[in-house]
Amino acid sequence: MEFIEPTMLVILGLVAFTAGFIDAIAGGGGMLTVPALLSLGLPPHIVLGTNKLAASFGSSTAAFTYYRKRLFNPELWKQSFIATFIGAVTGTLVVDAISTEWLEKALPLIVLASAAYSIWHKMPDSEGNVLPKPGKCLYKKQWGQGFTIGFYDGVAGPGTGAFWAVSSMALYRINILLASGLSKAMNFVSNFTSLVTFAFLGHINWVLGLTMGVCMMLGAYAGAHSAIRFGAKFIRPVFVTMVSVLAIKLAYEAWF
């Protein structure tokens, strides 16, 4: 493993704290951490595995915070847990089979597409505090949503939290805080599942991942409490601007 300068670790730690804060509020922290890791010149598979290690710290902290505030009910989302787990394992195995050269060109485009989605997709207005009723209709939605987003998180990951929140509000007509609680719990499932798979495959830089993970955990704690108190709208303009600039830069370097 190559030596990593202390200054670079500090910079990555600050990026990770910011990503954890943003991810706990609106989702999409990976759109900061993935480009930051790619900018070090690490192989794409190592980038994805290391990001999963860091993201697992942040998503677990945020999920536990929402659970303690009674904004997430695990009993209702059992089918989502299973579907997300299967999707994440499948996606991680698929990405391991993809060539490094192809992945280097594809990852910046995935990050850019995720940023564009965040810019142009209007979050549905939902004030509902009522959770959906259990039944076949709910379970079908949970399986479709869980497997699809879990698979995406296993393949790439940037924007997963945002996709969970937006799709949950649209599918279940729940408010942003309930959707965020669900988002963080399922994001942790897919993050940890992919992390274990990447670790088995040897695609993790442990020094970077643990350093960023602790910082993401601190950021997620602050972000989750801020989301519960203030809401997410104040962070989105800065967030979208930052990830758009980073994604365009990476796409230019990869393709031109």
Steps between C-alpha positions, in 0.01 A plus 500: 500500500637841402579759766227759542603850606343626827378814320309285252340304784386827661347618170325168446378512860341841441340375178370195686355710784321720245379195310370338819319820595340538156419131468310497829288793384431450130701194394773492238811527715671250270496766228767676706702207634522298177641791293738588786637144507519482120705822498775314693551274200381184677364212286120527466433171680707619798314832493162329518605259776664772709197723458274219626712469814475873571131521405408216735612712795291797388184313404496293820532813714225683312271194499536453875429870559177487297401177676550655844280793396230247394525599135568144382307180578709189409201265536321655202797480263616137532441429130704808409790374712505164320460647150770761561740236629452280193528798264820625665672162484403458135618850408834460677572171324409659167733796550786267594468340158520834318838600356690782673533697175125499441428586863738799490297648216159404638532615863528875427194476275304324776597775745404768247165333429431480873575870537274585204221293654533697823480830310198434280291255700246689708445337837132421547319702762390262770385596846370156590609347828296181447698187413371270223297194600660154466377289208586352161501840327748641752723192482518517118607864520758416765652218294515706182644804673736307728655276234540780242661756731698233684639380166593856403672553836699181448605606150582865571325673792508880451155646561353183653368679808332766288342236275365317806350816647339624179361160395369430852305827509356423157416133567376518859386864533703554816663825604868590454605403853339155485646453150844604629478252787415220256770622261777485759400155629491346151812687397680339792378154393635540146818675617588231753407216264720645224775570755517135607505389135770752404707399806478134395617602151787712642381833360539728805761753614449462875695807612302734278170325564528505880623860509216619279255274681555662838461845343184393317360367826550839668351680201203264487427555868497878451307475173227270628430727797500805269258327260263415780509856626523713181428287189708445188434793267779725625777256400394402146632797292853475641493122480393486136753765397790317664424156358431640152840670484679189628314268263569717194869520593528123536308434179731737310811329638366151426378566146723776366 
